[in-house]
Amino acid sequence: HSGEKPYGCSQCGRRFNSTSNLIKHSRIHTGEQPYRCARCGESFRFQQQLLRHQKRHAE
């Protein structure tokens, strides 16, 4: 790993090593929450947050 981070956020300047990480980060600025719980409709910014939430329904 070279540690190179060629992809920069135009909003805050934070840099990332991949476009996918930059896209995930950009949701902080845009407020986008593309992951929605089919059971209750709550939305989340990251898939991992949705998965954690769905486990609560199963309890």
PQR file with spaces between the fields and no chain letter, atoms N, CA, C, O and H, PARSE charges and radii, in Angstrom:
ATOM       1  N    HIS     1       0.840   -1.190    0.000 -0.4000 1.5000
ATOM       2  CA   HIS     1       0.000    0.000    0.000 -0.0000 2.0000
ATOM       3  C    HIS     1       0.880    1.245    0.000  0.5500 1.7000
ATOM       4  O    HIS     1       1.791    1.386    0.816 -0.5500 1.4000
ATOM       5  N    SER     2       0.589    2.130   -0.921 -0.4000 1.5000
ATOM       6  CA   SER     2       1.386    3.358   -1.020 -0.0000 2.0000
ATOM       7  C    SER     2       0.857    4.459   -0.109  0.5500 1.7000
ATOM       8  O    SER     2       1.561    5.434    0.152 -0.5500 1.4000
ATOM       9  H    SER     2      -0.151    2.016   -1.584  0.4000 1.0000
ATOM      10  N    GLY     3      -0.371    4.317    0.376 -0.4000 1.5000
ATOM      11  CA   GLY     3      -0.958    5.352    1.213 -0.0000 2.0000
ATOM      12  C    GLY     3      -1.484    6.524    0.412  0.5500 1.7000
ATOM      13  O    GLY     3      -1.926    7.525    0.977 -0.5500 1.4000
ATOM      14  H    GLY     3      -0.943    3.524    0.164  0.4000 1.0000
ATOM      15  N    GLU     4      -1.436    6.398   -0.905 -0.4000 1.5000
ATOM      16  CA   GLU     4      -1.899    7.476   -1.781 -0.0000 2.0000
ATOM      17  C    GLU     4      -3.415    7.628   -1.668  0.5500 1.7000
ATOM      18  O    GLU     4      -4.153    6.643   -1.637 -0.5500 1.4000
ATOM      19  H    GLU     4      -1.078    5.585   -1.363  0.4000 1.0000
ATOM      20  N    LYS     5      -3.861    8.875   -1.607 -0.4000 1.5000
ATOM      21  CA   LYS     5      -5.291    9.181   -1.521 -0.0000 2.0000
ATOM      22  C    LYS     5      -5.629   10.230   -2.577  0.5500 1.7000
ATOM      23  O    LYS     5      -5.707   11.422   -2.278 -0.5500 1.4000
ATOM      24  H    LYS     5      -3.262    9.676   -1.633  0.4000 1.0000
ATOM      25  N    PRO     6      -5.825    9.780   -3.806 -0.5600 1.5000
ATOM      26  CA   PRO     6      -6.013   10.724   -4.914  0.2800 2.0000
ATOM      27  C    PRO     6      -7.405   11.333   -5.048  0.5500 1.7000
ATOM      28  O    PRO     6      -7.596   12.257   -5.838 -0.5500 1.4000
ATOM      29  N    TYR     7      -8.375   10.835   -4.293 -0.4000 1.5000
ATOM      30  CA   TYR     7      -9.751   11.298   -4.445 -0.0000 2.0000
ATOM      31  C    TYR     7     -10.128   12.215   -3.290  0.5500 1.7000
ATOM      32  O    TYR     7     -10.188   11.789   -2.137 -0.5500 1.4000
ATOM      33  H    TYR     7      -8.220   10.084   -3.651  0.4000 1.0000
ATOM      34  N    GLY     8     -10.380   13.476   -3.614 -0.4000 1.5000
ATOM      35  CA   GLY     8     -10.667   14.470   -2.586 -0.0000 2.0000
ATOM      36  C    GLY     8     -12.111   14.915   -2.578  0.5500 1.7000
ATOM      37  O    GLY     8     -12.741   15.041   -3.628 -0.5500 1.4000
ATOM      38  H    GLY     8     -10.331   13.822   -4.551  0.4000 1.0000
ATOM      39  N    CYS     9     -12.629   15.152   -1.395 -0.4000 1.5000
ATOM      40  CA   CYS     9     -13.986   15.664   -1.215 -0.0000 2.0000
ATOM      41  C    CYS     9     -14.001   17.150   -1.551  0.5500 1.7000
ATOM      42  O    CYS     9     -13.207   17.921   -1.012 -0.5500 1.4000
ATOM      43  H    CYS     9     -12.117   15.050   -0.542  0.4000 1.0000
ATOM      44  N    SER    10     -14.892   17.546   -2.429 -0.4000 1.5000
ATOM      45  CA   SER    10     -14.980   18.955   -2.828 -0.0000 2.0000
ATOM      46  C    SER    10     -15.601   19.819   -1.731  0.5500 1.7000
ATOM      47  O    SER    10     -15.482   21.043   -1.768 -0.5500 1.4000
ATOM      48  H    SER    10     -15.537   16.920   -2.867  0.4000 1.0000
ATOM      49  N    GLN    11     -16.263   19.194   -0.755 -0.4000 1.5000
ATOM      50  CA   GLN    11     -16.908   19.943    0.322 -0.0000 2.0000
ATOM      51  C    GLN    11     -15.960   20.267    1.473  0.5500 1.7000
ATOM      52  O    GLN    11     -15.961   21.385    1.988 -0.5500 1.4000
ATOM      53  H    GLN    11     -16.360   18.199   -0.724  0.4000 1.0000
ATOM      54  N    CYS    12     -15.151   19.285    1.875 -0.4000 1.5000
ATOM      55  CA   CYS    12     -14.320   19.479    3.071 -0.0000 2.0000
ATOM      56  C    CYS    12     -12.837   19.213    2.853  0.5500 1.7000
ATOM      57  O    CYS    12     -12.019   19.502    3.726 -0.5500 1.4000
ATOM      58  H    CYS    12     -15.150   18.377    1.457  0.4000 1.0000
ATOM      59  N    GLY    13     -12.487   18.664    1.697 -0.4000 1.5000
ATOM      60  CA   GLY    13     -11.085   18.426    1.399 -0.0000 2.0000
ATOM      61  C    GLY    13     -10.529   17.100    1.878  0.5500 1.7000
ATOM      62  O    GLY    13      -9.382   16.772    1.572 -0.5500 1.4000
ATOM      63  H    GLY    13     -13.152   18.429    0.988  0.4000 1.0000
ATOM      64  N    ARG    14     -11.302   16.335    2.613 -0.4000 1.5000
ATOM      65  CA   ARG    14     -10.813   15.031    3.074 -0.0000 2.0000
ATOM      66  C    ARG    14     -10.499   14.163    1.865  0.5500 1.7000
ATOM      67  O    ARG    14     -11.192   14.233    0.850 -0.5500 1.4000
ATOM      68  H    ARG    14     -12.233   16.601    2.861  0.4000 1.0000
ATOM      69  N    ARG    15      -9.460   13.348    1.970 -0.4000 1.5000
ATOM      70  CA   ARG    15      -8.997   12.567    0.833 -0.0000 2.0000
ATOM      71  C    ARG    15      -9.188   11.073    1.081  0.5500 1.7000
ATOM      72  O    ARG    15      -9.160   10.601    2.217 -0.5500 1.4000
ATOM      73  H    ARG    15      -8.898   13.291    2.795  0.4000 1.0000
ATOM      74  N    PHE    16      -9.385   10.337   -0.033 -0.4000 1.5000
ATOM      75  CA   PHE    16      -9.685    8.910    0.038 -0.0000 2.0000
ATOM      76  C    PHE    16      -8.890    8.141   -1.004  0.5500 1.7000
ATOM      77  O    PHE    16      -8.460    8.691   -2.017 -0.5500 1.4000
ATOM      78  H    PHE    16      -9.408   10.721   -0.956  0.4000 1.0000
ATOM      79  N    ASN    17      -8.706    6.849   -0.728 -0.4000 1.5000
ATOM      80  CA   ASN    17      -7.933    6.010   -1.638 -0.0000 2.0000
ATOM      81  C    ASN    17      -8.791    5.375   -2.727  0.5500 1.7000
ATOM      82  O    ASN    17      -8.252    4.749   -3.640 -0.5500 1.4000
ATOM      83  H    ASN    17      -9.056    6.402    0.095  0.4000 1.0000
ATOM      84  N    SER    18     -10.110    5.521   -2.652 -0.4000 1.5000
ATOM      85  CA   SER    18     -10.982    4.957   -3.683 -0.0000 2.0000
ATOM      86  C    SER    18     -12.205    5.848   -3.885  0.5500 1.7000
ATOM      87  O    SER    18     -12.622    6.584   -2.990 -0.5500 1.4000
ATOM      88  H    SER    18     -10.548    6.029   -1.911  0.4000 1.0000
ATOM      89  N    THR    19     -12.759    5.756   -5.076 -0.4000 1.5000
ATOM      90  CA   THR    19     -13.964    6.543   -5.357 -0.0000 2.0000
ATOM      91  C    THR    19     -15.138    6.050   -4.518  0.5500 1.7000
ATOM      92  O    THR    19     -15.995    6.840   -4.122 -0.5500 1.4000
ATOM      93  H    THR    19     -12.420    5.158   -5.803  0.4000 1.0000
ATOM      94  N    SER    20     -15.181    4.740   -4.246 -0.4000 1.5000
ATOM      95  CA   SER    20     -16.302    4.227   -3.445 -0.0000 2.0000
ATOM      96  C    SER    20     -16.277    4.811   -2.036  0.5500 1.7000
ATOM      97  O    SER    20     -17.331    5.119   -1.481 -0.5500 1.4000
ATOM      98  H    SER    20     -14.485    4.098   -4.568  0.4000 1.0000
ATOM      99  N    ASN    21     -15.097    4.968   -1.451 -0.4000 1.5000
ATOM     100  CA   ASN    21     -15.010    5.580   -0.122 -0.0000 2.0000
ATOM     101  C    ASN    21     -15.385    7.057   -0.171  0.5500 1.7000
ATOM     102  O    ASN    21     -16.000    7.573    0.763 -0.5500 1.4000
ATOM     103  H    ASN    21     -14.240    4.718   -1.902  0.4000 1.0000
ATOM     104  N    LEU    22     -15.021    7.736   -1.247 -0.4000 1.5000
ATOM     105  CA   LEU    22     -15.399    9.141   -1.409 -0.0000 2.0000
ATOM     106  C    LEU    22     -16.916    9.274   -1.526  0.5500 1.7000
ATOM     107  O    LEU    22     -17.509   10.178   -0.937 -0.5500 1.4000
ATOM     108  H    LEU    22     -14.522    7.317   -2.006  0.4000 1.0000
ATOM     109  N    ILE    23     -17.539    8.384   -2.279 -0.4000 1.5000
ATOM     110  CA   ILE    23     -18.998    8.419   -2.446 -0.0000 2.0000
ATOM     111  C    ILE    23     -19.695    8.192   -1.108  0.5500 1.7000
ATOM     112  O    ILE    23     -20.646    8.899   -0.775 -0.5500 1.4000
ATOM     113  H    ILE    23     -17.058    7.650   -2.757  0.4000 1.0000
ATOM     114  N    LYS    24     -19.225    7.208   -0.342 -0.4000 1.5000
ATOM     115  CA   LYS    24     -19.810    6.958    0.982 -0.0000 2.0000
ATOM     116  C    LYS    24     -19.661    8.188    1.871  0.5500 1.7000
ATOM     117  O    LYS    24     -20.599    8.577    2.567 -0.5500 1.4000
ATOM     118  H    LYS    24     -18.453    6.633   -0.613  0.4000 1.0000
ATOM     119  N    HIS    25     -18.483    8.795    1.845 -0.4000 1.5000
ATOM     120  CA   HIS    25     -18.227    9.988    2.649 -0.0000 2.0000
ATOM     121  C    HIS    25     -19.148   11.137    2.237  0.5500 1.7000
ATOM     122  O    HIS    25     -19.636   11.875    3.093 -0.5500 1.4000
ATOM     123  H    HIS    25     -17.720    8.479    1.280  0.4000 1.0000
ATOM     124  N    SER    26     -19.385   11.289    0.949 -0.4000 1.5000
ATOM     125  CA   SER    26     -20.181   12.424    0.463 -0.0000 2.0000
ATOM     126  C    SER    26     -21.597   12.418    1.022  0.5500 1.7000
ATOM     127  O    SER    26     -22.247   13.462    1.070 -0.5500 1.4000
ATOM     128  H    SER    26     -18.989   10.689    0.254  0.4000 1.0000
ATOM     129  N    ARG    27     -22.082   11.257    1.445 -0.4000 1.5000
ATOM     130  CA   ARG    27     -23.428   11.178    2.027 -0.0000 2.0000
ATOM     131  C    ARG    27     -23.531   11.993    3.311  0.5500 1.7000
ATOM     132  O    ARG    27     -24.621   12.428    3.682 -0.5500 1.4000
ATOM     133  H    ARG    27     -21.554   10.409    1.407  0.4000 1.0000
ATOM     134  N    ILE    28     -22.413   12.201    3.987 -0.4000 1.5000
ATOM     135  CA   ILE    28     -22.404   13.039    5.187 -0.0000 2.0000
ATOM     136  C    ILE    28     -22.838   14.454    4.818  0.5500 1.7000
ATOM     137  O    ILE    28     -23.592   15.091    5.553 -0.5500 1.4000
ATOM     138  H    ILE    28     -21.528   11.847    3.686  0.4000 1.0000
ATOM     139  N    HIS    29     -22.358   14.942    3.676 -0.4000 1.5000
ATOM     140  CA   HIS    29     -22.658   16.304    3.242 -0.0000 2.0000
ATOM     141  C    HIS    29     -24.033   16.419    2.585  0.5500 1.7000
ATOM     142  O    HIS    29     -24.724   17.422    2.767 -0.5500 1.4000
ATOM     143  H    HIS    29     -21.746   14.425    3.078  0.4000 1.0000
ATOM     144  N    THR    30     -24.434   15.399    1.822 -0.4000 1.5000
ATOM     145  CA   THR    30     -25.695   15.480    1.080 -0.0000 2.0000
ATOM     146  C    THR    30     -26.899   15.046    1.908  0.5500 1.7000
ATOM     147  O    THR    30     -28.033   15.415    1.606 -0.5500 1.4000
ATOM     148  H    THR    30     -23.873   14.584    1.674  0.4000 1.0000
ATOM     149  N    GLY    31     -26.647   14.261    2.953 -0.4000 1.5000
ATOM     150  CA   GLY    31     -27.747   13.735    3.752 -0.0000 2.0000
ATOM     151  C    GLY    31     -28.418   12.526    3.124  0.5500 1.7000
ATOM     152  O    GLY    31     -29.422   12.034    3.639 -0.5500 1.4000
ATOM     153  H    GLY    31     -25.725   13.961    3.199  0.4000 1.0000
ATOM     154  N    GLU    32     -27.870   12.045    2.015 -0.4000 1.5000
ATOM     155  CA   GLU    32     -28.453   10.890    1.333 -0.0000 2.0000
ATOM     156  C    GLU    32     -28.457    9.672    2.256  0.5500 1.7000
ATOM     157  O    GLU    32     -27.467    9.381    2.927 -0.5500 1.4000
ATOM     158  H    GLU    32     -27.054   12.444    1.597  0.4000 1.0000
ATOM     159  N    GLN    33     -29.586    8.967    2.277 -0.4000 1.5000
ATOM     160  CA   GLN    33     -29.728    7.752    3.080 -0.0000 2.0000
ATOM     161  C    GLN    33     -30.372    6.681    2.200  0.5500 1.7000
ATOM     162  O    GLN    33     -31.579    6.454    2.279 -0.5500 1.4000
ATOM     163  H    GLN    33     -30.391    9.203    1.732  0.4000 1.0000
ATOM     164  N    PRO    34     -29.574    6.027    1.368 -0.5600 1.5000
ATOM     165  CA   PRO    34     -30.121    5.118    0.364  0.2800 2.0000
ATOM     166  C    PRO    34     -30.552    3.742    0.868  0.5500 1.7000
ATOM     167  O    PRO    34     -31.145    2.975    0.110 -0.5500 1.4000
ATOM     168  N    TYR    35     -30.270    3.417    2.120 -0.4000 1.5000
ATOM     169  CA   TYR    35     -30.602    2.092    2.640 -0.0000 2.0000
ATOM     170  C    TYR    35     -31.816    2.191    3.552  0.5500 1.7000
ATOM     171  O    TYR    35     -31.752    2.781    4.631 -0.5500 1.4000
ATOM     172  H    TYR    35     -29.788    4.041    2.735  0.4000 1.0000
ATOM     173  N    ARG    36     -32.933    1.598    3.100 -0.4000 1.5000
ATOM     174  CA   ARG    36     -34.206    1.724    3.821 -0.0000 2.0000
ATOM     175  C    ARG    36     -34.648    0.363    4.358  0.5500 1.7000
ATOM     176  O    ARG    36     -34.569   -0.652    3.666 -0.5500 1.4000
ATOM     177  H    ARG    36     -32.984    1.119    2.224  0.4000 1.0000
ATOM     178  N    CYS    37     -35.105    0.367    5.584 -0.4000 1.5000
ATOM     179  CA   CYS    37     -35.628   -0.841    6.222 -0.0000 2.0000
ATOM     180  C    CYS    37     -37.001   -1.157    5.634  0.5500 1.7000
ATOM     181  O    CYS    37     -37.905   -0.322    5.673 -0.5500 1.4000
ATOM     182  H    CYS    37     -35.169    1.192    6.146  0.4000 1.0000
ATOM     183  N    ALA    38     -37.151   -2.353    5.094 -0.4000 1.5000
ATOM     184  CA   ALA    38     -38.422   -2.754    4.497 -0.0000 2.0000
ATOM     185  C    ALA    38     -39.504   -2.953    5.555  0.5500 1.7000
ATOM     186  O    ALA    38     -40.696   -2.900    5.250 -0.5500 1.4000
ATOM     187  H    ALA    38     -36.416   -3.030    5.063  0.4000 1.0000
ATOM     188  N    ARG    39     -39.094   -3.176    6.771 -0.4000 1.5000
ATOM     189  CA   ARG    39     -40.060   -3.452    7.838 -0.0000 2.0000
ATOM     190  C    ARG    39     -40.678   -2.186    8.426  0.5500 1.7000
ATOM     191  O    ARG    39     -41.884   -2.140    8.670 -0.5500 1.4000
ATOM     192  H    ARG    39     -38.127   -3.219    7.019  0.4000 1.0000
ATOM     193  N    CYS    40     -39.856   -1.157    8.655 -0.4000 1.5000
ATOM     194  CA   CYS    40     -40.390    0.041    9.318 -0.0000 2.0000
ATOM     195  C    CYS    40     -40.183    1.334    8.520  0.5500 1.7000
ATOM     196  O    CYS    40     -40.745    2.372    8.870 -0.5500 1.4000
ATOM     197  H    CYS    40     -38.876   -1.195    8.457  0.4000 1.0000
ATOM     198  N    GLY    41     -39.389    1.276    7.461 -0.4000 1.5000
ATOM     199  CA   GLY    41     -39.202    2.449    6.621 -0.0000 2.0000
ATOM     200  C    GLY    41     -38.082    3.380    7.026  0.5500 1.7000
ATOM     201  O    GLY    41     -37.819    4.359    6.329 -0.5500 1.4000
ATOM     202  H    GLY    41     -38.932    0.433    7.177  0.4000 1.0000
ATOM     203  N    GLU    42     -37.409    3.103    8.142 -0.4000 1.5000
ATOM     204  CA   GLU    42     -36.305    3.970    8.569 -0.0000 2.0000
ATOM     205  C    GLU    42     -35.159    3.866    7.560  0.5500 1.7000
ATOM     206  O    GLU    42     -34.879    2.786    7.041 -0.5500 1.4000
ATOM     207  H    GLU    42     -37.623    2.307    8.709  0.4000 1.0000
ATOM     208  N    SER    43     -34.503    4.988    7.288 -0.4000 1.5000
ATOM     209  CA   SER    43     -33.429    5.035    6.297 -0.0000 2.0000
ATOM     210  C    SER    43     -32.077    5.260    6.956  0.5500 1.7000
ATOM     211  O    SER    43     -31.970    5.840    8.037 -0.5500 1.4000
ATOM     212  H    SER    43     -34.731    5.866    7.710  0.4000 1.0000
ATOM     213  N    PHE    44     -31.043    4.777    6.261 -0.4000 1.5000
ATOM     214  CA   PHE    44     -29.689    4.844    6.791 -0.0000 2.0000
ATOM     215  C    PHE    44     -28.701    5.248    5.709  0.5500 1.7000
ATOM     216  O    PHE    44     -28.911    4.999    4.522 -0.5500 1.4000
ATOM     217  H    PHE    44     -31.129    4.306    5.383  0.4000 1.0000
ATOM     218  N    ARG    45     -27.624    5.874    6.148 -0.4000 1.5000
ATOM     219  CA   ARG    45     -26.586    6.353    5.247 -0.0000 2.0000
ATOM     220  C    ARG    45     -25.711    5.209    4.744  0.5500 1.7000
ATOM     221  O    ARG    45     -25.243    5.235    3.605 -0.5500 1.4000
ATOM     222  H    ARG    45     -27.453    6.077    7.112  0.4000 1.0000
ATOM     223  N    PHE    46     -25.490    4.209    5.590 -0.4000 1.5000
ATOM     224  CA   PHE    46     -24.592    3.110    5.247 -0.0000 2.0000
ATOM     225  C    PHE    46     -25.302    1.772    5.417  0.5500 1.7000
ATOM     226  O    PHE    46     -26.151    1.614    6.294 -0.5500 1.4000
ATOM     227  H    PHE    46     -25.870    4.187    6.515  0.4000 1.0000
ATOM     228  N    GLN    47     -24.946    0.816    4.571 -0.4000 1.5000
ATOM     229  CA   GLN    47     -25.563   -0.504    4.612 -0.0000 2.0000
ATOM     230  C    GLN    47     -25.356   -1.171    5.973  0.5500 1.7000
ATOM     231  O    GLN    47     -26.258   -1.836    6.482 -0.5500 1.4000
ATOM     232  H    GLN    47     -24.256    0.944    3.858  0.4000 1.0000
ATOM     233  N    GLN    48     -24.188   -0.999    6.554 -0.4000 1.5000
ATOM     234  CA   GLN    48     -23.899   -1.614    7.850 -0.0000 2.0000
ATOM     235  C    GLN    48     -24.863   -1.111    8.933  0.5500 1.7000
ATOM     236  O    GLN    48     -25.256   -1.868    9.821 -0.5500 1.4000
ATOM     237  H    GLN    48     -23.454   -0.458    6.141  0.4000 1.0000
ATOM     238  N    GLN    49     -25.237    0.157    8.852 -0.4000 1.5000
ATOM     239  CA   GLN    49     -26.199    0.703    9.814 -0.0000 2.0000
ATOM     240  C    GLN    49     -27.557    0.027    9.662  0.5500 1.7000
ATOM     241  O    GLN    49     -28.219   -0.284   10.652 -0.5500 1.4000
ATOM     242  H    GLN    49     -24.918    0.772    8.130  0.4000 1.0000
ATOM     243  N    LEU    50     -27.966   -0.198    8.412 -0.4000 1.5000
ATOM     244  CA   LEU    50     -29.240   -0.876    8.159 -0.0000 2.0000
ATOM     245  C    LEU    50     -29.197   -2.299    8.697  0.5500 1.7000
ATOM     246  O    LEU    50     -30.150   -2.745    9.335 -0.5500 1.4000
ATOM     247  H    LEU    50     -27.428    0.055    7.607  0.4000 1.0000
ATOM     248  N    LEU    51     -28.118   -3.010    8.453 -0.4000 1.5000
ATOM     249  CA   LEU    51     -28.012   -4.391    8.918 -0.0000 2.0000
ATOM     250  C    LEU    51     -28.086   -4.468   10.443  0.5500 1.7000
ATOM     251  O    LEU    51     -28.742   -5.353   10.992 -0.5500 1.4000
ATOM     252  H    LEU    51     -27.343   -2.648    7.935  0.4000 1.0000
ATOM     253  N    ARG    52     -27.417   -3.547   11.118 -0.4000 1.5000
ATOM     254  CA   ARG    52     -27.461   -3.497   12.585 -0.0000 2.0000
ATOM     255  C    ARG    52     -28.896   -3.225   13.053  0.5500 1.7000
ATOM     256  O    ARG    52     -29.374   -3.843   14.004 -0.5500 1.4000
ATOM     257  H    ARG    52     -26.884   -2.828   10.671  0.4000 1.0000
ATOM     258  N    HIS    53     -29.570   -2.302   12.380 -0.4000 1.5000
ATOM     259  CA   HIS    53     -30.953   -1.952   12.711 -0.0000 2.0000
ATOM     260  C    HIS    53     -31.876   -3.159   12.520  0.5500 1.7000
ATOM     261  O    HIS    53     -32.721   -3.432   13.374 -0.5500 1.4000
ATOM     262  H    HIS    53     -29.182   -1.800   11.607  0.4000 1.0000
ATOM     263  N    GLN    54     -31.722   -3.872   11.419 -0.4000 1.5000
ATOM     264  CA   GLN    54     -32.599   -5.009   11.129 -0.0000 2.0000
ATOM     265  C    GLN    54     -32.479   -6.102   12.185  0.5500 1.7000
ATOM     266  O    GLN    54     -33.446   -6.814   12.456 -0.5500 1.4000
ATOM     267  H    GLN    54     -31.036   -3.650   10.726  0.4000 1.0000
ATOM     268  N    LYS    55     -31.305   -6.237   12.778 -0.4000 1.5000
ATOM     269  CA   LYS    55     -31.134   -7.229   13.845 -0.0000 2.0000
ATOM     270  C    LYS    55     -32.010   -6.889   15.045  0.5500 1.7000
ATOM     271  O    LYS    55     -32.458   -7.785   15.762 -0.5500 1.4000
ATOM     272  H    LYS    55     -30.519   -5.658   12.557  0.4000 1.0000
ATOM     273  N    ARG    56     -32.255   -5.614   15.263 -0.4000 1.5000
ATOM     274  CA   ARG    56     -33.109   -5.207   16.386 -0.0000 2.0000
ATOM     275  C    ARG    56     -34.552   -5.661   16.181  0.5500 1.7000
ATOM     276  O    ARG    56     -35.251   -5.968   17.147 -0.5500 1.4000
ATOM     277  H    ARG    56     -31.891   -4.887   14.681  0.4000 1.0000
ATOM     278  N    HIS    57     -34.996   -5.705   14.930 -0.4000 1.5000
ATOM     279  CA   HIS    57     -36.347   -6.189   14.647 -0.0000 2.0000
ATOM     280  C    HIS    57     -36.464   -7.675   14.989  0.5500 1.7000
ATOM     281  O    HIS    57     -37.529   -8.141   15.393 -0.5500 1.4000
ATOM     282  H    HIS    57     -34.428   -5.456   14.146  0.4000 1.0000
ATOM     283  N    ALA    58     -35.382   -8.403   14.829 -0.4000 1.5000
ATOM     284  CA   ALA    58     -35.392   -9.852   15.052 -0.0000 2.0000
ATOM     285  C    ALA    58     -35.354  -10.220   16.533  0.5500 1.7000
ATOM     286  O    ALA    58     -35.645  -11.359   16.898 -0.5500 1.4000
ATOM     287  H    ALA    58     -34.517   -8.025   14.501  0.4000 1.0000
ATOM     288  N    GLU    59     -34.999   -9.267   17.381 -0.4000 1.5000
ATOM     289  CA   GLU    59     -34.886   -9.565   18.824 -0.0000 2.0000
ATOM     290  C    GLU    59     -36.237   -9.717   19.482  0.5500 1.7000
ATOM     291  O    GLU    59     -36.313   -9.968   20.685 -0.5500 1.4000
ATOM     292  H    GLU    59     -34.762   -8.341   17.085  0.4000 1.0000
